[in-house]
């Protein structure tokens, strides 16, 4: 509401100047837009026969240049990535704790813990089968899940 009151309290000359400026700027931009459209159409009319005549040469050249450009771009990107990874690894090995090193340490600890747990379970199962766990085993066997009882 205050926004509308601000415009109502301005003198009429201020509003006329703002309107004239907006109309002048808008008209100029519309004129430039029309001129640009006409220039584009004339350029296409002139360039189309040239492009049709030279297309057997231009198309393969354009394909070759795009392959070369994408190869250089990919090579540069991979080189920059490799140099960053080497820099990150250097900082990690020297103990400077780069960004992400905490997550890497957590993942390493999780994997090491899972490997230790798997080793302990394997050792426990090995001891059970070599004589420590003599007795009766009841479990399911095969795809049908038939009950099997084995006595040692």
C-alpha positions, 0 to 999 in steps of 0.5 A, a space after each residue: 500500500 505504501 508503495 502505491 502512495 509513493 507513486 501518487 505523491 510524486 509530481 507529474 513531471 517526475 512521472 512524465 520523465 520516467 514514462 518518456 525514458 521507458 518508452 525511449 529505451 523500449 523503442 530503441 531496443 525494439 528497433 535494434 531487435 528488428 535490425 538484428 533480425 533483418 541482418 540475420 535473415 540477410 546473412 542466412 540468404 547470402 551464406 546458404 548457397 556458399 554453405 551448400 557448395 562447400 558442405 562436402 568440405 566443411 562438414 568433415 572439417 567441422 567434425 574433425 575440429 570438434 573431435 580434436 577440441 573435445 580430445 584436448 578439453 578431455 585431456 586437459 580436464 583429466 590432467 588437472 584432475 590427476 594433478 589435484 589428486 596427486 597433490 591431495 594424496 601428498 598432503 594426506 600422506 604428509 599428515 596435513 589433513 586435506 578436505 575429505 581425509 576424515 571421511 576416508 579415515 572413517 571408511 578405512 576403519 569401517 572396512 578394517 573392522 568388518 574384515 576383522 569381524 569376518 576373520 573372527 567369525 571364520 576362525 570361530 566356525 573353523 574351531 567349531 568344525 574341527 572338534 570343539 563343537 562336537 554334538 548335534 547340529 540342526 539346520 535347513 538344507 537345500 533349496 527346499 529348506 528340509 530339516 537336517 539333523 547331524 550328530 557328531 
